[in-house]
Protein backbone atom coordinates (compact mmCIF):
# COMPACT_ATOMS: atom_id res chain seq x y z
CA UNK A 1 0.00 0.00 0.00
CA UNK A 2 1.29 3.45 -0.91
CA UNK A 3 2.09 5.97 1.79
CA UNK A 4 -0.49 8.75 1.28
CA UNK A 5 1.85 11.29 2.87
CA UNK A 6 4.62 10.58 0.39
CA UNK A 7 2.95 10.88 -3.00
CA UNK A 8 4.31 12.68 -5.99
CA UNK A 9 2.22 15.47 -7.54
CA UNK A 10 1.02 13.09 -10.25
CA UNK A 11 -0.01 10.47 -7.70
CA UNK A 12 -1.97 12.90 -5.53
CA UNK A 13 -4.18 14.36 -8.24
CA UNK A 14 -2.18 17.53 -8.83
CA UNK A 15 -1.24 16.31 -12.31
CA UNK A 16 -4.95 16.67 -13.14
CA UNK A 17 -4.69 20.36 -12.22
CA UNK A 18 -6.69 19.96 -9.04
CA UNK A 19 -5.81 22.84 -6.77
CA UNK A 20 -7.11 21.53 -3.45
CA UNK A 21 -5.17 19.53 -0.90
CA UNK A 22 -8.31 18.98 1.17
CA UNK A 23 -10.34 15.78 1.32
CA UNK A 24 -13.04 15.53 -1.35
CA UNK A 25 -16.47 14.83 0.17
CA UNK A 26 -19.37 13.69 -1.99
CA UNK A 27 -22.85 14.73 -0.89
CA UNK A 28 -26.27 14.29 -2.46
CA UNK A 29 -29.48 12.30 -2.36
CA UNK A 30 -29.52 8.53 -2.01
CA UNK A 31 -29.02 6.78 -5.32
CA UNK A 32 -27.06 9.59 -6.95
CA UNK A 33 -23.93 7.40 -7.05
CA UNK A 34 -21.76 8.86 -4.29
CA UNK A 35 -20.10 5.52 -3.51
CA UNK A 36 -19.67 4.32 -7.10
CA UNK A 37 -18.52 7.69 -8.39
CA UNK A 38 -16.38 8.20 -5.28
CA UNK A 39 -14.50 4.93 -5.84
CA UNK A 40 -13.82 5.84 -9.46
CA UNK A 41 -12.81 9.40 -8.61
CA UNK A 42 -10.42 8.16 -5.92
CA UNK A 43 -8.88 5.66 -8.33
CA UNK A 44 -8.48 8.34 -11.01
CA UNK A 45 -6.76 10.69 -8.53
CA UNK A 46 -4.83 7.88 -6.85
CA UNK A 47 -6.35 8.72 -3.48
CA UNK A 48 -7.84 6.43 -0.85
CA UNK A 49 -11.62 6.07 -0.85
CA UNK A 50 -13.90 5.61 2.14
CA UNK A 51 -17.67 5.34 2.46
CA UNK A 52 -18.90 7.01 5.66
CA UNK A 53 -21.88 4.64 5.97
CA UNK A 54 -19.54 1.63 5.82
CA UNK A 55 -17.36 3.20 8.52
CA UNK A 56 -20.43 3.84 10.68
CA UNK A 57 -21.47 0.21 10.28
CA UNK A 58 -18.00 -0.97 11.31
CA UNK A 59 -17.95 1.32 14.35
CA UNK A 60 -21.44 0.30 15.51
CA UNK A 61 -21.22 -3.32 14.37
CA UNK A 62 -24.72 -2.78 12.95
CA UNK A 63 -26.16 -1.97 9.52
CA UNK A 64 -27.38 1.60 9.00
CA UNK A 65 -31.00 0.37 8.84
CA UNK A 66 -30.55 -1.44 12.18
CA UNK A 67 -29.17 1.72 13.81
CA UNK A 68 -32.19 3.69 12.56
CA UNK A 69 -34.60 0.98 13.80
CA UNK A 70 -33.02 0.52 17.23
CA UNK A 71 -31.91 4.01 18.13
CA UNK A 72 -33.57 6.47 15.72
CA UNK A 73 -32.31 8.98 13.21
CA UNK A 74 -30.99 11.53 15.75
CA UNK A 75 -28.69 8.92 17.30
CA UNK A 76 -27.51 7.86 13.84
CA UNK A 77 -26.79 11.47 12.75
CA UNK A 78 -24.71 12.10 15.87
CA UNK A 79 -22.59 9.01 15.20
CA UNK A 80 -22.36 9.93 11.53
CA UNK A 81 -21.02 13.39 12.42
CA UNK A 82 -18.33 11.90 14.66
CA UNK A 83 -17.27 9.37 12.02
CA UNK A 84 -17.10 12.03 9.28
CA UNK A 85 -15.03 14.29 11.58
CA UNK A 86 -12.58 11.42 12.08
CA UNK A 87 -12.39 10.69 8.33
CA UNK A 88 -11.76 14.35 7.51
CA UNK A 89 -8.85 14.46 9.98
CA UNK A 90 -7.15 11.48 8.34
CA UNK A 91 -5.06 11.47 5.18
CA UNK A 92 -6.41 13.24 2.09
CA UNK A 93 -9.01 11.01 0.48
CA UNK A 94 -12.35 10.84 -1.27
CA UNK A 95 -15.24 10.38 1.18
CA UNK A 96 -18.80 9.38 0.23
CA UNK A 97 -21.40 10.44 2.78
CA UNK A 98 -24.96 9.33 3.38
CA UNK A 99 -27.71 11.42 1.81
CA UNK A 100 -28.69 13.11 5.08
CA UNK A 101 -25.23 13.81 6.45
CA UNK A 102 -24.97 17.32 4.99
CA UNK A 103 -28.38 18.23 6.47
CA UNK A 104 -26.94 18.11 10.00
CA UNK A 105 -25.69 21.65 10.70
CA UNK A 106 -22.59 20.55 12.64
CA UNK A 107 -21.65 17.98 10.01
CA UNK A 108 -22.22 20.50 7.21
CA UNK A 109 -20.01 23.10 8.94
CA UNK A 110 -17.26 20.49 9.37
CA UNK A 111 -17.44 19.52 5.71
CA UNK A 112 -17.57 23.07 4.36
CA UNK A 113 -14.69 24.29 6.54
CA UNK A 114 -12.33 21.34 6.10
CA UNK A 115 -13.00 19.71 2.72
CA UNK A 116 -14.01 20.35 -0.84
CA UNK A 117 -17.71 19.43 -0.84
CA UNK A 118 -19.01 18.05 -4.14
CA UNK A 119 -22.78 17.87 -4.64
CA UNK A 120 -23.69 15.02 -6.98
CA UNK A 121 -27.13 15.69 -8.41
CA UNK A 122 -29.54 13.71 -10.58
CA UNK A 123 -33.19 13.96 -11.57
CA UNK A 124 -35.81 12.09 -9.56
CA UNK A 125 -36.55 9.54 -12.34
CA UNK A 126 -32.89 8.46 -12.36
CA UNK A 127 -32.82 8.20 -8.57
CA UNK A 128 -36.02 6.14 -8.45
CA UNK A 129 -34.53 3.64 -10.92
CA UNK A 130 -31.30 3.38 -8.95
CA UNK A 131 -32.71 3.05 -5.42
CA UNK A 132 -35.22 0.46 -6.56
CA UNK A 133 -32.36 -2.02 -7.00
CA UNK A 134 -31.89 -2.46 -3.20
CA UNK A 135 -34.15 -2.46 -0.17
CA UNK A 136 -31.66 -1.07 2.34
CA UNK A 137 -32.75 2.56 2.60
CA UNK A 138 -34.54 3.31 5.89
CA UNK A 139 -36.15 6.54 4.68
CA UNK A 140 -37.87 4.76 1.77
CA UNK A 141 -39.57 2.00 3.74
CA UNK A 142 -43.32 1.83 3.45
CA UNK A 143 -43.82 4.70 1.05
CA UNK A 144 -43.91 5.82 -2.55
CA UNK A 145 -40.27 6.10 -3.60
CA UNK A 146 -40.85 8.86 -6.14
CA UNK A 147 -42.85 10.98 -3.68
CA UNK A 148 -40.32 10.47 -0.88
CA UNK A 149 -37.36 11.34 -3.10
CA UNK A 150 -39.20 14.37 -4.50
CA UNK A 151 -39.88 15.60 -0.97
CA UNK A 152 -36.29 15.01 0.08
CA UNK A 153 -35.01 16.86 -3.00
CA UNK A 154 -37.27 19.85 -2.30
CA UNK A 155 -35.98 20.03 1.26
CA UNK A 156 -32.33 19.09 0.75
CA UNK A 157 -31.29 20.54 -2.62
CA UNK A 158 -31.19 24.15 -1.34
CA UNK A 159 -28.82 22.96 1.42
CA UNK A 160 -26.75 20.79 -0.94
CA UNK A 161 -26.35 23.94 -3.06
CA UNK A 162 -23.97 25.26 -0.37
CA UNK A 163 -21.35 22.76 -1.60
CA UNK A 164 -18.21 24.09 -3.25
CA UNK A 165 -18.86 22.09 -6.45
CA UNK A 166 -22.13 21.00 -8.13
CA UNK A 167 -22.13 18.22 -10.74
CA UNK A 168 -25.22 16.73 -12.37
CA UNK A 169 -24.85 13.13 -13.48
CA UNK A 170 -28.41 11.97 -14.24
CA UNK A 171 -28.33 8.70 -16.15
CA UNK A 172 -24.86 9.28 -17.65
CA UNK A 173 -22.11 6.69 -17.14
CA UNK A 174 -20.33 7.18 -13.81
CA UNK A 175 -17.00 7.76 -15.57
CA UNK A 176 -18.52 10.79 -17.30
CA UNK A 177 -19.58 12.12 -13.90
CA UNK A 178 -16.00 11.63 -12.68
CA UNK A 179 -14.77 13.61 -15.71
CA UNK A 180 -17.20 16.43 -14.81
CA UNK A 181 -15.95 16.48 -11.21
CA UNK A 182 -12.31 16.65 -12.26
CA UNK A 183 -13.12 19.44 -14.72
CA UNK A 184 -14.95 21.38 -12.01
CA UNK A 185 -12.06 20.92 -9.59
CA UNK A 186 -9.62 22.39 -12.14
CA UNK A 187 -11.49 25.71 -12.14
Secondary structure, DSSP 8 states (H G I E B T S, - for coil): ---TTS--TTTTTGGGT----SEEEEE-STTS-HHHHHHHHHHHHT-EEEEHHHHHHHHHTS-HHHHHHHH-HHHHHHHHHHHHHHHHHSSSEEEE--TTGGGSHHHHHHHHHHEEEEEEE--HHHHHHHHTT-S--GGGTTS-HHHHHHHHHHHHHHHHTTSSEEEE-TTS-HHHHHHHHHHHHH-
